[in-house]
Amino acid sequence: TAQFGALSTGDIAAIETADIVGLKTAIIAALKTAQLAALTTDQLSNLTTSQIAAITTANIQALTTDQVVALSSLQIGTLSSAQVAAMSTLDIASIETADIGSLKTAAIAALSVNQAKALTTDQIVALGSAQVGALTSAQVAGMSSGQIAAIETNDIGALKTVAIAALTTNQVNALSTDQIQSLGTAQFAAMTTANLASGLTTDQIVAMSSAQFGALNTAQFNALSTGDIAAIETADIVGLKTAIIAALKTAQLA
């Protein structure tokens, strides 16, 4: 380890790609920041998963965006939560869309708010349901409306109810009607009255199912505008709780 540590960055870059895999994990862990940064993309892409796992969090921060792009799905999937949390926002945004689906759910949950903000819409599209389900309420609240709108219809139902409750009105407003239809009843029950009052559009209201309307409580329903109430499909109005019907205001009935 000490001998290897004495090598210059030029010496490191000169190691044959086929030979880099022979380095002990202890040597990888002991690499200096400049030495890791000196690895070519070919060298880095040939590191074994054990070697990738041995990279320290301090050195992970030193990876260039080109090096991150060079990492394979298998290597990305090897990264620990601590390693991912140590990456720069530029490096996070550089993870290939074909590889980001390999990130562990624990690594997704470990992203800082700024790292989550750095995810591209293409990366968000590439996330799987389990990864979407791993997003924290703070991460979701910090995302842009465009990022939220990029969540695949098949995956949005995996968002935690606390994440749904953390959505801003602009984020709710940006949801497509397909996304709205894919939300579960528990997710609708978690929506804030502010989001129901200002976030939902009439098109989104039209897209809701009777089961989704049935998940709303009286306070949530009363937050809807008269225009929203008028937009409820006839076939869906039957889903409303009797307590909501009993509490309707005169203007709402009109």
C-alpha positions in Angstrom: 0.0 0.0 0.0 2.8 2.4 0.9 4.7 1.6 -2.3 1.6 2.2 -4.4 0.9 5.4 -2.6 4.3 6.7 -3.7 3.4 6.4 -7.4 2.7 9.7 -9.3 -0.6 10.4 -11.0 1.2 9.8 -14.3 2.3 6.3 -13.1 -1.2 5.5 -12.0 -2.7 6.5 -15.4 -0.1 4.3 -17.1 -1.3 1.1 -15.5 -2.7 -1.2 -18.1 -6.5 -1.5 -18.0 -6.2 -5.3 -17.8 -3.9 -5.0 -14.8 -5.9 -2.5 -12.7 -8.3 -5.3 -11.6 -5.4 -6.9 -9.8 -5.1 -4.1 -7.2 -6.0 -5.1 -3.7 -9.0 -3.4 -2.2 -6.8 -2.1 0.6 -4.8 -0.2 -2.1 -7.9 1.2 -3.7 -9.1 2.4 -0.3 -5.7 4.0 0.3 -5.6 5.9 -3.0 -4.9 9.6 -2.7 -7.6 11.9 -4.1 -5.3 13.0 -7.0 -4.5 9.3 -7.8 -8.1 8.4 -8.1 -8.8 11.4 -10.3 -5.9 10.3 -12.5 -7.5 7.0 -13.4 -8.7 6.9 -17.0 -12.3 6.1 -17.8 -11.2 2.8 -19.2 -9.3 2.0 -16.0 -12.3 3.0 -13.8 -14.8 1.1 -15.8 -12.7 -2.1 -15.4 -12.6 -1.9 -11.6 -14.4 -4.8 -9.9 -17.4 -4.2 -7.7 -15.2 -5.0 -4.6 -12.8 -2.3 -5.7 -15.6 0.2 -6.3 -17.0 -0.6 -2.8 -13.5 0.2 -1.4 -13.3 3.7 -2.7 -13.6 6.1 0.3 -16.2 8.8 0.5 -13.5 11.4 0.3 -12.3 10.0 -3.0 -15.8 9.6 -4.4 -16.0 13.4 -4.2 -13.0 13.6 -6.4 -14.5 11.7 -9.3 -14.9 13.7 -12.5 -18.1 13.7 -14.4 -16.4 11.7 -17.2 -15.4 9.0 -14.7 -19.0 8.8 -13.4 -20.3 8.5 -16.9 -17.9 5.6 -17.4 -19.2 3.6 -14.4 -21.3 0.6 -15.4 -24.8 -0.3 -14.0 -23.1 -3.0 -11.9 -20.6 -0.6 -10.5 -23.3 2.0 -9.8 -25.4 -0.6 -8.0 -22.4 -1.4 -5.8 -22.1 2.1 -4.4 -23.1 2.5 -0.8 -25.5 5.1 0.6 -22.5 6.9 2.1 -20.6 6.9 -1.2 -23.6 8.3 -3.2 -24.3 10.9 -0.5 -20.7 12.1 -0.9 -21.0 12.7 -4.7 -21.2 16.2 -6.1 -24.5 17.3 -7.7 -22.7 17.4 -11.0 -21.6 13.8 -10.6 -25.2 12.8 -9.6 -26.5 14.4 -12.8 -23.9 12.6 -14.8 -25.0 9.1 -13.9 -26.2 7.5 -17.2 -29.9 7.0 -17.4 -29.3 3.4 -18.3 -27.4 3.0 -15.0 -29.4 5.0 -12.5 -32.0 2.3 -12.1 -29.2 0.2 -10.5 -28.8 2.6 -7.5 -29.9 0.9 -4.2 -33.1 2.3 -2.7 -31.1 3.2 0.4 -28.7 5.2 -1.8 -31.7 7.1 -3.3 -33.0 7.8 0.2 -29.6 9.1 1.2 -29.5 11.8 -1.5 -29.4 15.3 -0.2 -32.1 17.7 -1.2 -29.6 19.4 -3.5 -28.6 16.1 -5.1 -32.2 15.2 -5.7 -32.7 18.6 -7.3 -29.8 17.8 -9.6 -31.5 14.7 -11.0 -32.3 15.2 -14.7 -35.9 14.5 -15.9 -34.4 11.6 -18.0 -32.9 10.1 -14.9 -36.2 10.4 -13.0 -38.0 8.7 -15.9 -35.5 5.9 -15.6 -36.1 5.4 -11.8 -38.0 2.2 -10.9 -41.0 2.1 -8.6 -39.0 1.0 -5.6 -36.6 3.9 -6.1 -39.5 6.4 -6.4 -40.9 4.9 -3.2 -37.6 5.5 -1.5 -37.7 9.3 -2.1 -38.1 11.3 1.1 -40.6 14.0 1.7 -37.8 16.6 1.8 -36.4 15.4 -1.5 -39.8 15.5 -3.2 -40.6 18.9 -1.8 -37.3 20.3 -3.1 -37.8 19.0 -6.7 -39.0 21.1 -9.5 -42.5 20.7 -11.0 -40.8 19.4 -14.1 -39.1 16.7 -12.1 -42.3 15.6 -10.5 -44.1 15.5 -13.8 -41.3 13.3 -15.1 -42.1 10.4 -12.7 -43.5 7.6 -14.8 -47.2 6.9 -14.4 -46.4 3.3 -13.4 -44.1 4.5 -10.6 -45.9 7.5 -9.1 -48.2 5.3 -7.1 -45.1 4.2 -5.1 -44.6 7.7 -3.6 -44.9 7.6 0.2 -48.0 9.4 1.6 -45.7 11.8 3.5 -44.1 12.7 0.1 -47.5 13.3 -1.4 -48.3 15.6 1.6 -45.1 17.5 1.0 -45.9 18.3 -2.6 -46.3 22.0 -3.4 -49.3 23.4 -5.3 -47.2 23.9 -8.4 -46.0 20.3 -8.3 -49.6 19.0 -8.0 -50.7 21.3 -10.8 -47.9 19.9 -13.0 -49.1 16.3 -12.6 -50.6 14.8 -15.8 -54.1 13.3 -15.8 -52.5 9.9 -16.2 -50.4 10.5 -13.1 -53.4 11.6 -11.2 -55.3 8.5 -12.2 -52.4 6.4 -11.0 -52.4 7.8 -7.4 -53.8 5.4 -4.8 -56.6 6.3 -2.4 -54.1 6.5 0.5 -52.1 9.1 -1.5 -55.2 11.2 -2.2 -56.1 11.0 1.5 -52.7 12.5 2.2 -53.1 15.5 0.0 -53.2 18.8 1.8 -56.3 21.1 1.6 -54.0 23.8 0.1 -53.1 21.5 -2.8 -56.8 20.5 -3.3 -57.8 24.1 -3.3 -55.1 25.5 -5.5 -53.1 22.7 -7.0 -55.7 20.6 -8.8 -57.0 21.7 -12.2 -60.5 20.9 -13.6 -58.9 18.4 -16.0 -57.3 16.6 -13.1 -60.6 16.6 -11.2 -62.3 15.0 -14.3 -59.6 12.4 -14.3 -60.2 11.3 -10.7 -62.0 8.0 -10.0 -64.9 7.5 -7.7 -62.5 5.6 -5.4 -60.2 8.6 -5.2 -63.1 10.9 -4.4 -64.1 8.4 -1.8 -60.8 8.8 -0.1 -61.3 12.5 0.5 -62.4 13.7 3.9 -64.8 16.6 4.5 -62.1 19.2 5.0 -60.4 18.2 1.7 -63.6 18.2 -0.2 -64.6 21.6 1.2 -61.2 23.0 -0.1 -62.4 22.3 -3.7 -63.7 25.3 -5.6 -67.3 25.3 -6.9 -65.8 25.0 -10.4 -63.9 21.8 -9.3 -67.1 20.4 -7.8 -69.0 21.0 -11.0 -66.2 19.2 -12.9 -66.7 15.9 -11.0 -67.9 13.2 -13.4 -71.4 12.0 -12.8 -70.2 8.4 -12.5 -67.7 9.4 -9.8 -69.9 11.6 -7.6 -71.3 8.4 -6.0 -67.9 7.8 -4.4 -68.3 10.7 -2.1 -68.7 9.8 1.6 -72.2 10.5 3.0 -70.6 12.8 5.6 -69.3 15.0 2.8 -72.7 15.1 1.1 -74.3 16.1 4.4 -71.7 18.9 4.9 -72.1 20.4 1.4 -72.4 24.2 1.4 -75.2 25.9 -0.4 -72.8 27.2 -3.1 -71.4 23.7 -3.6 -74.9 22.3 -4.1 -75.7 25.0 -6.5 
